[in-house]
């Protein structure tokens, strides 16, 4: 079973669903949440088959930057589709679906030097909680961008276009902080499980990830405390959210990119 045909199908479905939702935001087409979720689910199924085909061909779990991005984007999409059934976050698909498509597209051109077919239950818990935390914060980042657009438009008394297609500002902010709270719980679990099940989180090859993950945890904790005690919201909340997410991106992918792409090391 070859991965490429499934990857190409997933890319087409992702871009199609994202394009429709983008047109919804600009009020060019009507809301069709079932259509977007359905096409997104088809894309995710093809995405999963591409991952399965790659595992079958390679004989193990690849932990290089491209494979990690493909796996992480699949988790993001699955989580978004699930959360969108209970929270008004489907508009985030305009950012998450193209990211998944780009991850699949770039995977064919980047090396995958690292493999690990055997993960202990403790390490598996650490990896899973890390992936879910990163995915929730990625969804929160796109939500924050949409919130910033909505906030700016309302400040300038622009009440048409994208603003009309988004939920009320209060709802957008509430959902953002709910995503951050859920992400924080999973990030905390990831950090704690890392300290418990990994031999040395401050070893040379893990120190940067550990330190940056802790920095991100402090950023999001500060944001949640500021929101609760000082009423932080609006653009301040957006800036702190995007800052924390940027630190997490550096934690999860920064060193992999440096080692595998810049220095060409496994």
N, C-alpha and C positions, 0 to 999 in steps of 0.2 A: 504494500500500500504506500503510495507516494504522498508526501505532505503538500507539495506545491499546488495541485488542483484544488484541494480543500482550502488552502490559504488564499488563493485567488478568489474563490467563491465567497469566502468570509469578507474579504476586502470589498467586493462589490456590494454585498448586503450591508456592511457597516456604512459605507459611503452613501448608499441609497437611503437608509433609515436616518442617518444624520442630516442629509440634504432635506428630507421631508420635514424633520423637526425644525431645521433652520428656517424653512419657508413658513412654518407655523409661527415662529417667533416674529417674523416680519409680516405676519398676517396675509400671506399670499395664498395659503391653503388652509382648510379647516383642521381643527384638532382631530387626530386619529390615533389615540394612544394605543389601541389594540393593534393597529397596523405597525406602528413603530416598534412595539414590544415583539410582535410576531416576527418581523424581519430581523430585529435584533437577536431574537432567539435562534433563528436560522443561521445568522452569522456566527453566533456563539457555538452552535453545534458544529459548523464547519471548522471553526477555530479549534475546538476540542479534538476533532478528527485529525487536524493537521498536527497537533501536539502528540496525539497517540501514534500517528504514522512516524513522526520523528523519533519517538521513543523506541518504536519497533525497529526502525532502521539502525539507530545508534546503540541499542542494547543497554541503555541506562539513562538516568536523569541528568540532563545537561544543566550546569550551573553558570555558564558564561553569560555575558551581558545580553546577547540577543535572545537566548532562550529564557533568561530571567524576565526580560521585558515582555516576551510573548506570554509567559505564564502569568505575570502580574496583570497584564491587560485583560486576559481572559477572566481573572478573578474580579477585576474592576467591572467588567461588563455584566457578569453574572450577578454581582452584588447590586449594581445599578438597576437591573431588570427586576430583582427581588424587592428592593427598597421602593421602587417606583409604584409598586402595587399598593403600598400603604402610605406613601408620602409623595407630595407633588415635586418630584425631582427629575421627571423624564426629560425636561429641557436640558439637563446636564449631558444628555446623549450627544448634543451638538459638539461637545468637546471630547467625551470619552470614546465614542465610536471611531472618530478619525484617529485618535491616539492608538487604538487597537489595530486599526488598518495599517498605520505607519510602522508599528512594531512588527507586524507580520511581513510587511514589505522589506524592511531593513534586515530582518533575520536571515535572509538568504545571502546577504553580503558581508556579514560580520562573523568572526570566528567563534567557535564554541569549544574552548579548550578543556573546560572542567566538567567532570562527571562524578556523580556519587549515586550509586544504585542502592546503597544501604543507609537508611536513616533510622536511628533509634526512635522510639515513641516520644521521648523528651525533645529530641532535635526536631522531629516532625511537628510537635506542638509549637516550638519556637518559630519554625519556618511558616506554618499556617497562620499563626497569630500575627506575625510580621507582615505577611502578604495581605491579610484582611485589614490590618491597620492602615497599611499604605494605600490600599484601594479605597477605604472610607475617606481618608484625607485627600486623595485625588478627586473624589466626587465632591468633597467639601470645597476644594480649590476652585473647581468650575462653578459651583454654586456661589462662591464668593465673588467671582468675576461677574456673573449675572447680577448679583446683588449690587455690585459697584456700578454697573451700567444703569440699573434701575434707580439707584440712589442719585446718581448724577443727573439723570433725565428728570427726575422729580424736582431736584434742586433748581433746574432751569425751566421748570413748568412745562416740560415736554411730556404729555400724557398719551401720546399716540404711539403706534408702532410696537416696538418690543415691550414697552411698559404694559400695554394692554394685554399682551399674551402671557405675561408672567403673573404668578399669584401675588396677592397683596404683600407689601413690604414687610409687614409684621410676620406674615407666614414664612417669607423667604428667610428672614433672620432667625426665626424659631427653628426651622429645619436645619439651617447652617449650624447652629449650636448643638442640636441633637446629633448631627453627624460628627461633630468634633468630640462630644462626650463619648459616643460609641467608639470612635477612633482612639480616644485616650485610654479607654478600658482595655482595648486590644493591644495598644502600644505598651501599656504597663505590663500586660501579660507577656508580651514578647520580650521585654527587657528582663523581667523577673525570671522567665523560663530560660533565657540566655545565660544569666548568672548561675542558675541552678544546674543546667544540663551541659553547658559548654565548659571546657577545661579552664580556659583563660580568655575572657572577653577583651582583655587589654593586651593580648598578644599582638605582634607587629601587624599581622594581616587583618586583625579585627579591631584594633584600637580606634581607627578613624570612624568606623561604623558605630561602635559603642558610644564614643564621645558625641558624635553628631546626633545619634538617636536620643541621648540624654539631653542634649541642647534643645532638640525639637520638643521633647517631653516638657522641659521647663517653659518653652515658649507657649505651648498650648495650655499648660497649667496656669501661666500668668494671664493668658487671654480669658480663660474660664473664670478665674478669680476676679479679674477686672470687670468682666461682664456681670458677675453676681454682686460684687460689692460696690463697684464704681459706675455701673451702668454702661460699660463700653459697648458700642454698637456701631452700625453704619460703616463708614470707610475705615475707621480705626480697627474694627473687627476684621475687615477685609484684609488690611495690611498685615496684621498679625497672623491671620490664617495663611496667607500666601507666603509669608516669611517662614513659618513653621514647615509648610509643605516643601519649600525650596530646600531647607536643611535636610528633610527626609529624603528627597531625591538625591542629594549629594551623599547621604549616608548609604542609601541602597545601591546606587549606580555609579557614584563618583569614582571610587577606587577601581571598580571593575572596568570602567572606561579607560582610566589611566593605565592600568596594568595590561589590558588586552589590546587596546587600540593604540595608545600613545607609545607604550614600551614593548608591545607585542610579546607579553609574557602570559603564561597560563596561571 
